[in-house]
Structures are given as structure tokens and as C-alpha cells.
Amino acid sequence: MISIPLFLSQEHPCGYLENEQAKSLFVHPSYPITPSIYAQLLKQGFRRSGDDVYRPQCPYCSACIPVRLPVEKFKPNRNQKRCMIKNIDTQAIVKPPVFEQAHYEMYLRYQAVRHSNGSMAKGSPEDYLDFLGSSWCDTCFVEFSIDNELAGIAVIDQFEEAWSAVYTFFDPKFSSYSLGVYAVLWQIEQAALQKKEFLYLGFWIKACKKMAYKSDYQPIQFFIDNQWIDSPI
């Protein structure tokens, strides 16, 4: 068993729930993380943001719950089936996680519409790659195109047994295609084809609309009391 140094952040305003204070447990940045080590940390409820690996450790709140989907067992609901039909002609190309100006400009358009008050809305190219990329993880950017026009990007971390959905953004002009939903459906399908067991979806937060959607993908599993359980909702 390996020993990983951790440190607890200072208390700060929660980015998801108003009037809440948050703390995070971080892997010390001096520790040399590898994809295989991070895969084990995912199983313990950790996530990454850039090269930083963390898990919420709030003293008075446990609203952030890590979730994952057993991809072979997934059953799309009616809305998800409609989304797949709507995107029947949407093209996907898997690309390396390198900076492309068209990706970055679309990312800024997405942030301006969806998260205009957030810190990422005016992020520099360096901020953009520092957030989505990683120096040690096997990451890819999936381009989604509609009528030969770049429409969206899904950022995915890949492991031997699983995939982890890092982030998805899209051009607001294609909002009617529900590309956020389609990106997850595409990842589920491709992960199953590659015989992966799980797709990790990050944190589910019931009281936060931007995070509560993850329970729409069933049968979802929740990481509660240091164990994975079938969805209690």
C-alpha cells in the first residue's frame, strides 16, 4: 500500500451552494501522480482540476457526492433517446489535449453564456489548458461537429478500467442539440465498446442544478461513507 501526502485547504466560499463554506483535501503537489495512481484515487472519490487532485472535505456539509456509471448496465431514458436521434449526424473526432485557438474561442463563448460570473469566463489560454489538461494524465479532447462546423468539446481522462468525464463545453449556437447530454451518451457508448467498466462523472449535488443532472444517467453509483453504493434516490 502506498502512502500519499495530503493537505487540507483553507475554508473558502463554496462554488456550488450559496452561503456555504467549503474545504478540499488535496494531494500534495510534490507527489508524483501517475495515471494508475489517479485511477485508484478516483475510486476513493477524488477528482482532478488540471494537475491538482482533490476531494471535498467540508466540515458542515456533505452535499458533493462522487458518482460513476457502470457503462454496460446503462439504460437511456426517453429524453436521452431523443438526444441521440437529434445527434444522429453529429461527428466525433478524438484529438490530443493540445491548445487550438478554435477550441479556446468556443470555450470563452460557452463561459460567457453559461458561467458569466465565474472566474473562467475571462480565462487566458494558459488558464484554459491549466484547467482542462494535465502533465501526467492520459487525456483526450473529443471534437463534436455539426454540418462540418465545430460544435462542442468533451475532455476525457482514460484509464485501463474506466474513463473519467472531465468537462464538456459547446458553442451556444448549437444549444438546441443538447450537446452536454450527447457528450455523456457518446462517452458511455465508447467506453462500453472499449470494455471499460465505469464512466466517472464527478460530483453530484442535489441542490445545484448544474450538478444534479448526473443522476439522470442510470444505474448511477454514489460514493458514500467510503464505499460505492447503488443510487439511493
N, C-alpha and C positions, 0 to 999 in steps of 0.2 A: 504494500500500500504506500502510495506517495504522499508526501506532506506538502501542501500548497499554502504559502503565506497569504493571509487575508488582512484587510483593514477596513474599518467602518468609517464611512464618510460623515461629515458634519450634517446636522439637520438643516434642511432647506425646504422651500415651498414645493409641494407636490405638483408635478407637471400634468397630472390627470384629474385630480379631485380638488375642487376649490376648498379653501380653508383647512387643508390638511398639510401636515409637515411630514417630510419623508427622510429616510436614511437608506443607504445602499451598502451592501457588503461587496467589496472589490477584491479581485485577485491582485496582489501587489504587482505593479508594472515591471519590476525587475525579474519576475518569474518567467522563464522561457516556455510559453504555452505552445503546444503543437495541436494539429487537428485532432489527434487521438485523445489528448488530454481534454480538449474542449468538448469533445463528444461525451466524455464522462461527466463533465461539468453541466452540460445540457440536461443530463439525466437527473441532476441534483437541483434543477430549477434556475440555473444561471443563463444569462444571455450576453451577447457582446454588442458594443457600440464602438465601431472602429476596432482598435486593438484592446479596448477596455472590456473586461469581463466582470459582470456584476450580478447581484440578486437583491431585490428589495429586502430591507431589514428594518422596517418601520416599527417603533416601539408601541404605537397605539392603533395600528391599522394593519389588516391582512387582506386588503382588497385585491392586490395584484397576485393572481394565481397563474403559474406556468401551465400551459396546455399543449397537448400534442394529439395528433390524429393517427390511428393505425390505418394506413392508406388502403390496405387490401379490404378492409371492412367498410370503407366509406360508401354511403348511400346518398346521392344528391336529392335535395328536396325539389319542390316544384319550381321555385324561383331560380335555383341553380341550374336546373334542366333548361329553363328558358334562356338563361345567360349563355349556356353552351351553344344553343341553337343560334342565338344572336351573333355569336362569335365564330360561327362555323367556317368563315373565310379569313379569320384573323390568323396571321402568320407569326411564327415564333422562331427566333434565331438566338442560339446560345453564344455569348461572346465573353472574352476575358474581362476582368474587372479593371479596365483602364479608363482614363479620362477621355471623354468625347464631348465636344462642345455642344452638339445637338442634344445629348442626354442632359447635360448640365442646364441648358436653357429651358428644357422642358421641366426639369426638376424645380427651377425657380418659378415657372408659371404655375405649377401644381401647388407649391408652397404659398404663393400669393393668394390663391383661391381657397385652399383648404386649411392653411395654418398661417394666416396673415400676421397674427400677433406672436408667432413663435420665433425663437432665436434662429431657426434655419431659413426663414423667409428671405434673408439677405445674405446668406452664406456665400463665402468665396469659393472658387474651385477647390482650394485646399480643404476648406471646411467640408465640402461635399464629399470628397474622397475619404477624408479622415473619418467621416460618419459611416459611410457605406462599405468602404474597403477594409482590408486587414493585411498586415505584412506576413501573417503566419497561417491564415485560413485558406482553404480551397473554396474560393468564392467565384461565382459567375454572375454576369448580367444577362438577363433574357430580354431581348427586344421583341415587343409586340407591334406588328404593323397592320394597318387597315387601309386597303386600297393603295398599297405601296407607300404609305406615309407612316412615319414613326408615331406610335400612339401611346406606348407605355413601356415601362421597365420593371422587371422583378429582379431583386437581388437575392441570391440564394447561396447558402453555405452547404457544402456537400461532404458527407461522411460515408464510411463503409456501410453503416446500418441505417442511416437516416439522412434526411435533408432538414435544413432549418430556413424558414422564410424570414429574411432579414427586413426587407422593406419593399414596398411597391409604390410607384408614382406614375402618373399618366398625364397626357395633355388634356386640360379641361374641355377642349372642344369635342373630345370623344367620351364625355361623361355618360352619354346615353347607352354606351356599350357595357357599362358596369365592369370595367377592366380590373378593378380591385378584386372583385369576386372571381372573374375569369382567371386572373393570375394564380389564385389559390387553387382553383379547379385544375388548371394546367399542371401545377406542381404536384398535386395529388396523383394525377394520371401518370405523369412522367416518373415520379418516384416509385409508383407501383410497377411500371414497366421495367424499371431498373432493380426490382426486387428489394427495395428499401422497406424497412418495417414502419418507420414513423416519419411524419412531417411535423416538426416543431413550429408552433405558431406564436410563440412569445407569451405575453401576459394577457389574461382575460380579466377584465374589470367590469363587474356587473353595472355599476353606477356611471360608467363612462361610455357614451355611445360609440366613440371611436375605437373602443377596445372590446365592447360586449358582443360584437358581431361574430366573434370566433366560435361561439357556441352554436352557430348555425351549421357548422360542419360536424356531422355526427357519424360514428360514435366518438366524441371527444373524450380525452382523459385529462384529469386535473391532478396537479402535484400538490397534495395537502398532507400536512404532518409528515413530511419527508417520505411520502410514498405516492405512487401513481395509482389513481382510482378512476373507475368509470364515472362519467359525468353525473354529479348529484342533482342536476337541475332538469 
